[in-house]
Amino acid sequence: MKEINLRMGKIFLLFLALATCLNLLARKVQREEIDQSYKVSVNRIAHAVQLYEEEHGKPAGTLTALAECAGVPEFAGIVAFTWTCSESSGEFQDMQPERKESQKAEKKQEIQNLEKQEGFIQWEEFWKNDGQQYQIIATDQYFYKVLYDLDNPSENLLFWVNITSLAFLFGILGLFWYFGKNLLRPFHQFSQLPYQLSKGILTLPLKENKNRFLGKFLWGMDMLREHLEEQKQRELELQKEKKLLLLSLSHDIKTPLSAIKLYARALARNLYQEETKKRKIAENINQKADEIEHYISEIVRTSHEEFLDFQVENQEFYIGDVLEKIRAYYQEKMALNQILFQIGDYSNCLVYGDPDRLLETLQNIVENAIKYGDGAQIEFSMIREEEAYLIFIKNSGCSLPLRELPHIFDSFFRGSNVAKQPGSGLGLYICRQLMHQMEGEITASVESEGIMTVLVAVRLL
């Protein structure tokens, strides 16, 4: 969890640095766009003022009138528009006094008339600088003051982008926190479980956990723990029974063995002269030998019982599920080994047995085909009969002598064709025991072309 928290902190700092850089870049680009925007608007207003004065012969009083004249909906970035006319008397200096006074009176009257129009302001007020950002447009008769605002409405967009980014960041951090709490932390708590199972610590049950992510996993691990614990107990009981049986049999064997020794010593000393008595002693020796043979048979039978004790849970299942698992497991593996692997068409139907044990049986057969075949071809073909579903597994390159074929399902038997391949000689033996417990059968045959065919018969419902 410390590592997760550290990663979350790094992500947060990285996001802040990235957001800062993006904001600075966005503001720079935005400023350039705004400057360009208001300059374009001012140029458009200057052009519209010229058109308006030429068409109407009077000053353009409002932005609305200019926009209609220019044929545009509005001027971006412009917040106010005022105008005025010059009150300077420099143009009357060369006139006669009477004429100058008359012209001044006319100019004053003109200004008084202009004051009544919208947007006009006095000359002194026009040139006041109140800290606003403006641009002056001068024509032959009038001066126009265009006030603009560099604070573009897209500032709001930048604000919401930042808000969205922060929401996205906290969403990611929330996901980290959620998965850390509900997935990583529980997983960390049980990370030592495989190690404990490997060491044989099987008595501590897992706490019940309804975690939606790990609930099924933990349930499966607890089932595995219980299975291993049961298996351990069974092995201990089996070892105990074996030791008790061996002690009992060894004690039982001593009695007939002592009798045989006494009879043999008596015969060696020629204590019995009569032939009938000697025959009687020989019969007793033979009887005691039979008893010893019986005890030895019990020992052999007991040693085989361990291999016969497989956990098989028979049930109804579809044969296609098992065959598709075989296909999915071996398709890529065979392609990598350049082995032609084919599963023919089949009819999917309900069969009886243990699907996991049947899958184990088929995998064991395929692994043997890979190990002892020539690696050219492995083929599955299926036939449905009245009472059984037959699965044929063929592989090429079989070098097993025909005289050894009847023994391949015996325990600890390994054919003369195994060379240096590792193995225990129990694979096919286990397969037959499993199939018998599923009320099925398994046989094998070898054709003259070196094709070995293993037949697995599964009981139909």
N, C-alpha and C positions, 0 to 999 in steps of 0.2 A: 504493500500500500504506500510506503514511503516513496517508492519509485514512481508510482502513479501520480501522487501529489506533486512530486518534483516535475514530472512531465507537464502536468496541468499548469504549474507556475511558469514554466518555460513557454508554453503556448500562449499564456496570457501576456507575458512580456513581449514576445514576438509579435503578437497581434497589436499591442499598443504602439510598438515601434513602426510597424507597417501602416497602421492607421494614421500616425503622425505624419509620416512621409507622404501618404496619399492626400491628406488634408492640405499640406503645404503645396504639393504639386497642383491639386485641384484649385486652390485659391489663386495660384499664379496664372494658371490657364484661364480661370474665371475673370481675373483682373484684366488680362489681355483681351478677352472677349468683350468685357464691359466697355473698356476704352474704345475698342473698335466699334462697338455698338453705338455709343453716344456720338462718336465722330461721324459715323454714317448718318445718324439722325440729324445732327447739326447741319451737315451738308445738304440733306434733303430739305430741311427747313429754309435754308438760304435760297435754295432753288425755288421752293414754293413761294417764298416772299416775293421774289422777282416776278414770278408768274402772276401772283395775286395783284400786285401793284400795276402791272401792265394791263391786266384784264379789267380791274375795277377802278383804277385810278385813285385809290385810297389805301391807307396802311392796313395790313392784315392784323386784326385785333385778337384773334384767338387761335389756339392750336387746332380746334375743330374745323375752323374755316380753312386753315392751311392744309389740314389733312384731306378735306374734300377737294381742294384745289389741286393737290398733288396726286389725288387718287389712291391714297393709302389709308388703312384703318386707323393707325396711330403712329407716333414716333417713340421708339423704344428708348427708355432711360430719361426722357424729358419730363420734368415735373411741373414747370411753370414757364410762362411766356409773357413778357411785357415789352412795351415800346414807348418811345418818346420822340420829340423833334427838337432841333437845336434852337436855343434862345440867344445865340451869339449875335452881336451887332456888327461884327467885322465886315460883313458884306455891304453895310450902309455907309462906310467911311468916305467914299468918294462922291457921295450925293450932296446936294444942296440941303441946308438945314430944314427948309420947309418940306422938301421931298423925303428927307430922312425921318422926320417925325411922323409923316404920313405912313411911311413903310413900317415903322415900328408899331404904329397903331393897328395897321392891318395884320401884322405878325401876331400881335397880342390877341387880336380878335380870332385869328386862325387857331391859336393855341387854346383859347377858351372853347372854341368849337370842338377841337380834338379831345379835350378833357372829358367830353361827354361820351366818347367812344370807349368800348370795352378794352381793357388791357393797357390803357394809357396811364403813365405815371409822370410826375414832374421831373424836370431835368436834373435837379440836385439829388432827388431820391433815386433816380435811375442809376447814378454812378456811385451810390453808397455801396460799400463792401461789408456785408453783414456775415461773412464767413461761408456763404454758400458758394457752390461751384457753378460757374456760368460761362457763357460764351457770348461775345458781341457780334452782331451782324449789322453792317452799315450799308444803307442804300443811298441814293442821291438825296433823299429828303428826310429819311427817318433812321432811327437807331433801334435795334431789337436786342433784347436781353433774353437769352435762352438759359434757363436754369436746369441743370441735370443732376442726377443722383447716381453715384457709383455703386451704391448698395442695391445690387440686383435682387429681384425676388427669388432668384435661384439659390440665395443664401438659405432659404427655407428648405430647398431640396437637399443642400449639403447637410443641413441639420438632421433631416430625416434619414439621409443615407448613413450618417454616423450612428443615429439611434438604431437603425436596422442592423448595422454592423455589430454594435454592442449586443443587441438582442441575439444575433447569430453566435457571437462569442460565448455569451452566457449559456446559450443553448448547447453548444459543444461542451462547455465545462460541466453543464448539468448532466449531459449524457455520460461524460467521463465519471462523474460522481455516482450516477445511477448504476452504471455497469460495474463500477468499482465496489459499490455497496452490495449489489445483488448478484454479481458474478465473480469478480476477482477476489473479494474478501472471503466469501464462502469457499471458493476454490483453494485459496491459500490455507484456510483452516484444515482442509482435508488433503493438502499436498503431501503429507507424510504417510497417508494411508497405504499407497502401494508399497512403500518401504516397510511399513509395519506388517503388511500381509506377507512380504517376502521373508521376513524374519519369523513368521509364524505367530505373530501377535493377533489372535483371532477372537479373543473373548470379549473385546470391547465393542458393543453395538454402536452403529452410527446414530446420531441424534436425528429424530424425525425432522425433515426439512421440506417445506412446501414451496421452495424456490422454483419459479417457472422455468428457469434455465437449467439448474442443476438437480432438480428434484428427481427426474428419471435416472440421471447418472448416479446420484447418490443411492437411490433405491437399488439400482443394478449392482453397485459396489457392495452394498450391504448384503444383497443376495449372494454375491460371489464370496463374501466373507463367511456367510452362513454355510455355503456349499463347501468351502475349504475346511471350515471347522468340522462339519459332519464327516467329510472325507478323512480328516485327521483322526477323528474319533473312531471311524471304521477301521482305519489302518492300525490304530492302537489295539482295538478289539481283536482284529485279525492276527496281529502279532502275538497277542496274549493267547488266543486260541491255538495258534500254531505251536507256541512253546509248551502249552499244557498238553496238546496232542502228542508232540514229540516226546515229552517226558513220560506220558502215559504209555505210548507205543514202545518206547525204549525199555520201560519197566516190563511191559507185557512180553516183549521179545526175549528178555533175559530168561524167563521161565522155560519156554521150549528150547532155547539155545542151551541152557544148562542141562536139560534132559538129554539133548542130542550128544553133548559132551560126555555125559555119564554112560550112555549106551555105547558110544564109540570107544570109551576107555575099557568098558567091560568086554567088548568084542576084541579089542586089541590084546587083552590079557587072556582071551580064550576062556572066559568064565562060564560061558554057556556051551555045553557040549551037544545038546540035542538040536537037531535041525529044525524042529517045530518051534523051539524056543528062539532060535536065531531068526527064523522068518517073522516071528512075533516082534522081536526087537527091530528088525528092518522096517516092519509096518509102522511101528511107533516113531521111528526116526523120520519116515516119510510123512507121517501125520504132523509131527512137529515142524517139519520143513514147510508143509502147507500153511501152518499157522503163521510162520515167519513171512512167507510169501504174501499172505493176506494182509499182514501189518504193513509190509512194504507197499502194497497196492494202495492202502489207505493213505500212506505218506505221499505217494505220487498223485493220488486224486486230490488231496488237500492242497498240494502245491499248484494244481491246475485251477482250483476254485477261485484264486485271486484274479485270473484272467477272465473268468466267466462272469464276474460280478461287475457288469456294466450298468450304468444308470440309463435306462431307455424309457421314455415316456411316449407310449403309442397314442396316436390321435388321428383325426381326419385332417388331411391337407391336400392341396393341389400340387400335383407333380411338376407343373410348369414353374412354380415358384423356385423349386430346388434347381431345375435345369437352367433357369435364367441366372441364378446366382453362380452356377458353374460357368456359364458363358461370360458373365461380367468379370469374374475373377481371373479367368484364363485367357480371354481374348487378347489383351494387351501383352501378357506374359509370353504367350505363344508367338505373337508377332515379333517380339524382341528376340526370341530364340530361333526365329525363322522356321517354326514348325507349323505345318498346315493343320489347323484346328477347325473342325466342322461339327456343328450340332444340327442334325437333320430336322425335318419337319416332325412335329409331334402333336398329338391330341391331348389337350389339357383336361385332366379328369381327377376326381377325388380318389385318393389311395389311403391305405392304412399303414401307420408306422410312426417313427420319430423323424421329422424333417431334418433336424440338426444331425442326427446320427446317419441318416441316409446321405446328407451332404458330406459328412466326414468319410463315409465309405467311398463315394464317388471321387472325392479328392485324393484319397489314398491310392485308388486305382490309377488315376491320371498321373500322380507323382511317380508311381512305379513305371508307367509307360514312358514318362520322360527320362527316368533314370536308366532303365534297362533296354529301351528301344533305340532305334537309330536316329531319332529326332526328325524323321521325315513327315510323318502323318499320324494324327490321332483323331478318330472319328466317333461321334455318338450317333446311334440310330435307335429308334423306339418303335415298339409294336405293342398294340393293346389287344390282349386276348380276353377270353371270357372271365377268368378268375385272377389273372395277373397282368401287370404292366411290365413289359420286358425292356430293359435298357442294355444295349450292346455297346461296349467300348472296345474299339479296335485300334491297335497300334502296329506299325511296321517295324521290322528289324529285330524280331524276337529270336534269340539264340538259345533258348532253354531246351535241353534234351527232352524228348517225349517221355522217356522213362521217369523223369523227375516231375512231370506235370501233376500226377495224383497227389504229390506231397506238398504242393505250394501253399496249401491252406493249413498245414500243420504248424504248431507253435515251434519257434526257433529254427525252422527249416530255411535254409538259404541255398538257392540253386548254384550249380557250378558255373553259371554265366555271370555271377555278380562281380567277378574280378576284384577290384579294389574299392568298389562302391560301399560306402558305410551303410549299416543297417543292423537290425536286431533279429530279423526273421519273424516278427510278430505282426506286421502290417496286415497281410491278407488273412492271417488267423483271426485278428480282431474284427476284420470286415465280415467274416463268416459268422462269428459269434453275434455280432450286431444284427445281421440280417436274420439269423434264426430267432432272435428275441423279437424282431419285428414281424415274425411269421412269414418271412421271405426266404430267398435262397440266392446263392452266388456260386457260379461255376466258371471254368475256364477251358479253352481249347486252343490248339495251335494248328494252323494250316501249313501246308507244305511250302508256301511262298514266304514263310517267316512272319505271317500275320497272326498275332495273338488276339483272341477275342474273349473278353470277360463279360459274362452275362449276369446282370443283377435283376432278379425278379421281385417285384414289389406287389404286395397283395392289393387287389382292387376291392372297393367297398361293394 
